[in-house]
Amino acid sequence: MKRVLALFGFIFLISIALGLTPLAAAPIEDQLVIQTPVTKFITDAAAKAFTEYAKKQWGMEIKVSGLYAGTPVCYGKIVEWKGKPQADIFWGGESALFDKLAEQGLLEKLDVSKAAWDAIPATIGTPVPLPLKDPNRFWVGTTLEPYGLIYQPKLLARLGVPPIKDWDDLLNPKLKGQVTQCTPDRSSSSHASYEIALQLHGWDKGWDWLKKLAVNTGTFATRSRDVPSLVSKGEYAAGFAVPSYMAFEERLAGYDVKFVYPSNAFVTNEPMAILKGAPHPKAALAFIEFLMTGEGQRVFMERGLFPITPKYKVAGAPGSTAEMAVEFTSGVRSFYDIKVGNIYKDDVAQKRYSEVNDYFRKNILEKHKDLIK
């Protein structure tokens, strides 16, 4: 028997040397590519946490890279790829665009665990419930992020303008030329905030309000990320439609800026989906499942964002980044602890997405100087 075992052992070693025995397949691919409008401030942190998780969980190295562009450009590229994408995941923007991609058959269904899926509520906000995940499982929210207002307290004081608390405060005549915003055709946060004005006031009165805002607007930035940067440097007193994490990034950089979550402001869930034909589908799914865990949610909590589930709250040691984020957002630890007003109707916004952009270009952007005069 010993000779037989020794013989089998010898044969096994020879077969390994000749490469005849099958090796265990890796649980996920060693690469992941993300198509996203989300800034590197968030994606780099998420990628770093995931690579550390993969090494701890499976003992493997994984390379995560991003393809960065504005939301409309990201959407256009995915449509152009026609099911043969150069990325695995689409992350960020308005969920309406994800619904459109699903209708075109360009997204994979998410095979996440039932427990992780059920932990995320279907909706948030009143009177119009804002969906946090797709009932057909083509996309899922990753974090809660309000699109609000940023301002420079010292500059406002010099202008004789009180601290900004709500949308209409941006129409103060003393702020003429002191507001900056991104164009809605280049930014999902701007587009969603334009829809808030239109759905709150109605089409005609909504555009009247937006034209008044344009009168106070000194520049239309080419990227939404430029808006908080311009305000933090004191070039403009206030910024319109700024994602909370972009504002918080400026705060972490040492700038004296404040962030306001105005009434009925749009709250995005930063949706995420796996693209049909993704080169690395297993890594994509593992990344999404990781972000649903407490460890994954911690990444967002430390960057001025809020947990996607009621299970977690922004919290940390005294002086930590998480506690700084709580102070920056006036003590909010969870959007499930406060009243979230929402009037944004996704179906309305989806049907007239291009119409809103076209109207803006023709009646505001091209006539900006005339509006100011």
C-alpha positions as CSV (number, residue, x, y, z in Angstrom):
1,M,0.0,0.0,0.0
2,K,2.9,2.4,0.8
3,R,4.4,1.7,-2.6
4,V,1.1,2.4,-4.3
5,L,0.6,5.7,-2.4
6,A,4.2,6.7,-3.2
7,L,3.6,5.9,-6.9
8,F,0.4,8.0,-7.0
9,G,2.3,10.8,-5.2
10,F,5.1,10.6,-7.8
11,I,2.6,10.7,-10.7
12,F,0.8,13.7,-9.1
13,L,4.1,15.6,-8.8
14,I,5.0,14.8,-12.4
15,S,1.6,15.9,-13.7
16,I,1.9,19.2,-11.9
17,A,5.3,19.8,-13.4
18,L,3.9,19.0,-16.9
19,G,0.9,21.2,-16.3
20,L,-1.5,18.3,-16.7
21,T,-3.6,19.0,-13.5
22,P,-6.4,21.6,-13.7
23,L,-5.7,24.6,-11.5
24,A,-8.5,26.1,-9.3
25,A,-10.3,28.9,-11.2
26,A,-10.0,32.4,-9.7
27,P,-13.3,33.5,-8.0
28,I,-13.3,36.8,-10.0
29,E,-11.3,38.3,-12.8
30,D,-8.2,40.4,-11.9
31,Q,-9.4,43.5,-13.6
32,L,-12.4,45.9,-13.3
33,V,-13.2,48.9,-15.5
34,I,-15.7,51.5,-14.4
35,Q,-17.5,54.0,-16.7
36,T,-18.5,56.9,-14.5
37,P,-19.2,60.6,-13.9
38,V,-18.4,60.1,-10.2
39,T,-15.1,61.9,-9.3
40,K,-11.9,60.2,-8.3
41,F,-12.4,61.4,-4.8
42,I,-15.1,58.7,-4.4
43,T,-14.0,56.1,-7.0
44,D,-10.4,56.0,-5.9
45,A,-11.5,55.3,-2.3
46,A,-13.9,52.6,-3.3
47,A,-11.3,51.0,-5.6
48,K,-8.7,51.0,-2.9
49,A,-11.1,49.5,-0.3
50,F,-12.2,46.8,-2.8
51,T,-8.7,45.8,-3.8
52,E,-7.8,45.4,-0.1
53,Y,-11.0,43.4,0.4
54,A,-10.2,41.1,-2.6
55,K,-6.7,40.5,-1.3
56,K,-8.0,39.6,2.1
57,Q,-11.0,37.6,0.8
58,W,-9.4,35.7,-2.0
59,G,-5.6,36.4,-1.7
60,M,-5.5,38.0,-5.2
61,E,-4.5,41.3,-6.7
62,I,-7.1,43.2,-8.7
63,K,-6.6,46.3,-10.9
64,V,-9.5,48.8,-10.9
65,S,-9.5,51.6,-13.4
66,G,-12.0,54.2,-14.4
67,L,-13.2,55.9,-17.6
68,Y,-14.3,59.3,-16.5
69,A,-16.8,61.6,-18.3
70,G,-20.0,63.5,-17.7
71,T,-23.1,61.5,-17.3
72,P,-24.6,62.2,-20.8
73,V,-21.2,61.3,-22.4
74,C,-21.0,58.0,-20.4
75,Y,-24.5,57.1,-21.5
76,G,-23.7,57.9,-25.1
77,K,-20.6,55.7,-25.0
78,I,-22.5,52.7,-23.6
79,V,-25.1,53.0,-26.3
80,E,-22.4,53.3,-29.0
81,W,-20.7,50.1,-27.7
82,K,-23.9,48.1,-28.5
83,G,-23.3,45.3,-26.1
84,K,-19.5,45.1,-26.6
85,P,-18.4,47.6,-23.9
86,Q,-14.9,48.7,-23.0
87,A,-16.0,48.9,-19.3
88,D,-17.7,46.5,-16.9
89,I,-19.8,48.9,-14.7
90,F,-21.7,52.1,-15.2
91,W,-21.8,54.1,-12.0
92,G,-23.5,57.4,-11.2
93,G,-26.1,59.8,-12.7
94,E,-29.8,59.7,-13.0
95,S,-31.6,56.4,-12.7
96,A,-33.7,57.4,-15.7
97,L,-30.7,56.8,-17.9
98,F,-30.2,53.4,-16.4
99,D,-33.8,52.5,-17.2
100,K,-33.2,53.6,-20.8
101,L,-30.1,51.3,-21.0
102,A,-32.1,48.4,-19.6
103,E,-34.8,48.9,-22.2
104,Q,-32.2,48.7,-24.9
105,G,-30.9,45.4,-23.5
106,L,-27.5,47.0,-22.5
107,L,-27.5,46.0,-18.8
108,E,-27.2,42.6,-17.1
109,K,-29.5,41.6,-14.2
110,L,-27.8,41.8,-10.8
111,D,-27.5,38.5,-9.1
112,V,-26.8,39.8,-5.6
113,S,-27.9,38.0,-2.5
114,K,-31.5,38.4,-1.3
115,A,-30.4,39.7,2.1
116,A,-28.3,42.5,0.5
117,W,-31.0,43.4,-1.9
118,D,-33.8,43.5,0.6
119,A,-31.7,45.7,3.0
120,I,-32.1,48.6,0.6
121,P,-35.6,50.2,0.7
122,A,-37.5,50.4,-2.5
123,T,-37.9,54.2,-2.3
124,I,-37.3,57.3,-0.2
125,G,-38.9,60.7,0.0
126,T,-42.5,62.2,0.0
127,P,-44.8,63.0,-1.6
128,V,-43.2,61.4,-4.7
129,P,-41.3,58.2,-3.7
130,L,-37.8,58.2,-5.2
131,P,-36.7,54.7,-6.3
132,L,-33.5,53.4,-4.8
133,K,-33.3,50.2,-6.8
134,D,-34.8,48.8,-10.0
135,P,-37.6,46.3,-9.3
136,N,-36.3,44.3,-12.4
137,R,-32.8,44.2,-10.8
138,F,-30.9,46.0,-13.6
139,W,-29.5,48.6,-11.3
140,V,-29.1,49.3,-7.6
141,G,-28.3,52.4,-5.6
142,T,-25.0,52.6,-3.8
143,T,-25.3,55.7,-1.5
144,L,-27.5,58.7,-0.9
145,E,-26.2,62.0,-2.2
146,P,-28.1,65.3,-2.1
147,Y,-27.7,67.9,-4.9
148,G,-27.6,71.1,-2.9
149,L,-26.0,74.6,-2.7
150,I,-22.5,75.6,-1.7
151,Y,-21.5,79.0,-0.6
152,Q,-18.6,81.1,0.7
153,P,-19.6,82.6,4.1
154,K,-17.0,85.4,4.0
155,L,-17.8,86.5,0.5
156,L,-21.5,86.5,1.2
157,A,-20.8,88.7,4.3
158,R,-18.8,91.2,2.1
159,L,-21.7,91.3,-0.3
160,G,-24.2,91.9,2.5
161,V,-26.1,88.7,1.7
162,P,-27.4,86.5,4.6
163,P,-26.3,82.8,4.7
164,I,-28.1,80.7,2.0
165,K,-30.8,78.4,3.2
166,D,-33.0,77.6,0.2
167,W,-33.3,77.9,-3.5
168,D,-34.8,81.4,-3.7
169,D,-31.9,82.8,-1.7
170,L,-29.8,82.5,-4.9
171,L,-32.0,85.1,-6.6
172,N,-30.9,87.9,-4.2
173,P,-30.1,90.9,-6.5
174,K,-26.8,91.4,-4.6
175,L,-25.7,88.0,-6.0
176,K,-25.7,89.2,-9.6
177,G,-22.7,87.7,-11.3
178,Q,-21.8,85.8,-8.1
179,V,-23.5,82.4,-8.8
180,T,-21.9,79.6,-10.8
181,Q,-23.5,76.5,-12.2
182,C,-22.9,73.7,-14.7
183,T,-25.0,73.3,-17.8
184,P,-27.7,70.6,-17.5
185,D,-26.6,69.0,-20.7
186,R,-23.2,68.3,-19.2
187,S,-24.2,67.5,-15.6
188,S,-26.7,65.1,-14.2
189,S,-26.8,67.1,-10.9
190,S,-27.7,70.3,-12.8
191,H,-30.2,68.5,-15.0
192,A,-32.0,67.0,-12.0
193,S,-32.0,70.3,-10.2
194,Y,-33.4,72.0,-13.3
195,E,-36.2,69.4,-13.2
196,I,-36.9,70.2,-9.6
197,A,-37.5,73.9,-10.5
198,L,-39.7,72.9,-13.5
199,Q,-41.7,70.3,-11.6
200,L,-42.1,72.6,-8.5
201,H,-43.2,75.7,-10.4
202,G,-44.5,74.2,-13.7
203,W,-42.9,74.5,-17.1
204,D,-43.3,78.3,-17.8
205,K,-42.8,79.6,-14.3
206,G,-40.0,77.1,-13.7
207,W,-38.1,78.5,-16.7
208,D,-38.8,82.0,-15.5
209,W,-37.1,81.0,-12.2
210,L,-34.2,79.5,-14.0
211,K,-33.8,82.6,-16.1
212,K,-33.6,84.7,-13.0
213,L,-31.0,82.4,-11.7
214,A,-29.1,82.8,-15.0
215,V,-29.1,86.6,-14.4
216,N,-27.2,86.1,-11.2
217,T,-24.9,83.5,-12.8
218,G,-21.5,84.7,-13.6
219,T,-20.3,81.6,-15.5
220,F,-21.6,78.2,-16.7
221,A,-18.9,75.8,-15.8
222,T,-18.1,73.0,-18.2
223,R,-18.0,70.4,-15.4
224,S,-20.1,70.1,-12.3
225,R,-16.9,69.5,-10.4
226,D,-15.7,73.0,-11.3
227,V,-18.6,74.6,-9.5
228,P,-17.6,73.9,-5.9
229,S,-14.0,74.6,-6.8
230,L,-14.8,78.1,-8.1
231,V,-16.8,78.8,-4.9
232,S,-14.2,77.5,-2.5
233,K,-11.5,79.7,-4.2
234,G,-13.7,82.8,-3.7
235,E,-14.2,83.4,-7.4
236,Y,-18.0,83.1,-6.9
237,A,-20.1,83.4,-3.8
238,A,-22.5,80.5,-4.4
239,G,-22.8,77.3,-6.4
240,F,-26.0,75.7,-7.8
241,A,-26.7,71.9,-7.9
242,V,-23.6,70.7,-6.2
243,P,-23.4,67.0,-5.1
244,S,-22.6,66.9,-1.4
245,Y,-19.4,64.9,-1.7
246,M,-18.0,67.5,-4.1
247,A,-18.6,70.2,-1.5
248,F,-17.2,68.1,1.2
249,E,-14.0,67.5,-0.8
250,E,-13.4,71.2,-0.7
251,R,-14.0,71.3,3.0
252,L,-11.4,68.5,3.5
253,A,-9.0,70.6,1.4
254,G,-9.2,73.3,4.1
255,Y,-11.6,75.8,2.4
256,D,-14.2,77.6,4.4
257,V,-17.4,76.6,2.6
258,K,-20.9,75.6,3.7
259,F,-23.3,73.1,2.1
260,V,-27.1,73.4,2.2
261,Y,-29.6,70.7,1.5
262,P,-32.5,72.9,0.3
263,S,-36.2,71.9,0.3
264,N,-37.1,69.2,-2.2
265,A,-33.6,68.9,-3.5
266,F,-32.9,65.9,-5.6
267,V,-31.3,63.0,-3.8
268,T,-29.5,60.6,-6.0
269,N,-28.7,57.0,-5.1
270,E,-25.6,56.9,-7.4
271,P,-27.0,53.9,-9.2
272,M,-24.7,51.1,-10.4
273,A,-25.2,48.5,-13.1
274,I,-23.2,45.8,-14.9
275,L,-23.0,46.4,-18.6
276,K,-24.2,43.7,-21.0
277,G,-21.2,41.9,-22.4
278,A,-18.9,43.2,-19.6
279,P,-15.3,41.9,-20.0
280,H,-15.1,41.2,-16.3
281,P,-18.6,40.3,-15.0
282,K,-17.5,38.4,-11.9
283,A,-15.4,41.2,-10.6
284,A,-18.2,43.7,-11.4
285,L,-20.7,41.7,-9.3
286,A,-18.2,41.3,-6.5
287,F,-17.6,45.1,-6.5
288,I,-21.3,45.8,-6.2
289,E,-21.8,43.3,-3.4
290,F,-18.8,44.8,-1.5
291,L,-20.3,48.3,-1.7
292,M,-23.4,46.9,0.0
293,T,-21.5,45.8,3.0
294,G,-20.8,47.9,6.1
295,E,-17.2,48.1,5.0
296,G,-18.2,49.4,1.6
297,Q,-20.7,51.9,3.0
298,R,-18.0,53.3,5.3
299,V,-16.2,54.5,2.2
300,F,-19.1,56.8,1.4
301,M,-19.7,57.9,5.0
302,E,-16.2,59.4,5.2
303,R,-16.7,61.4,2.0
304,G,-19.8,63.5,2.8
305,L,-22.3,60.9,1.6
306,F,-25.0,58.9,3.4
307,P,-25.8,55.1,3.8
308,I,-28.1,53.6,1.3
309,T,-29.7,51.5,4.0
310,P,-31.3,52.4,7.4
311,K,-29.0,49.8,8.9
312,Y,-25.9,52.2,8.9
313,K,-25.4,55.7,10.1
314,V,-22.5,58.1,9.6
315,A,-20.4,57.9,12.7
316,G,-16.8,57.9,13.7
317,A,-14.3,58.8,16.4
318,P,-14.2,62.4,17.6
319,G,-12.3,64.5,15.0
320,S,-12.6,61.8,12.3
321,T,-13.5,62.5,8.7
322,A,-16.9,60.9,9.3
323,E,-17.7,63.2,12.2
324,M,-16.5,66.2,10.1
325,A,-19.0,65.1,7.4
326,V,-21.8,65.1,10.0
327,E,-20.9,68.6,11.1
328,F,-20.6,69.8,7.5
329,T,-24.1,68.7,6.7
330,S,-25.6,70.2,9.9
331,G,-25.7,67.0,12.0
332,V,-27.3,64.6,9.5
333,R,-26.2,61.0,10.1
334,S,-28.8,59.2,8.0
335,F,-31.4,60.4,5.5
336,Y,-33.7,57.9,7.1
337,D,-33.7,60.0,10.2
338,I,-34.9,63.2,8.5
339,K,-37.8,64.3,6.4
340,V,-36.8,63.9,2.7
341,G,-39.0,66.0,0.5
342,N,-39.2,64.8,-3.1
343,I,-41.3,66.2,-6.0
344,Y,-39.1,64.8,-8.7
345,K,-41.1,62.5,-11.1
346,D,-38.7,60.2,-12.8
347,D,-41.1,59.4,-15.7
348,V,-41.6,63.1,-16.5
349,A,-37.9,63.8,-16.4
350,Q,-37.1,60.8,-18.6
351,K,-39.6,61.7,-21.3
352,R,-38.4,65.3,-21.7
353,Y,-34.7,64.9,-21.0
354,S,-33.5,66.2,-24.4
355,E,-36.2,68.8,-24.5
356,V,-35.0,70.4,-21.3
357,N,-31.4,70.5,-22.5
358,D,-32.5,72.0,-25.9
359,Y,-34.6,74.7,-24.2
360,F,-31.7,75.6,-21.9
361,R,-29.2,76.0,-24.8
362,K,-31.6,78.1,-26.9
363,N,-33.2,80.2,-24.3
364,I,-30.6,80.6,-21.5
365,L,-27.1,79.7,-22.6
366,E,-27.2,81.4,-26.1
367,K,-29.1,84.4,-24.6
368,H,-27.2,84.6,-21.4
369,K,-25.7,88.1,-22.1
370,D,-29.1,89.4,-23.1
371,L,-30.8,88.0,-20.0
372,I,-28.2,89.8,-17.8
373,K,-28.8,93.1,-19.7
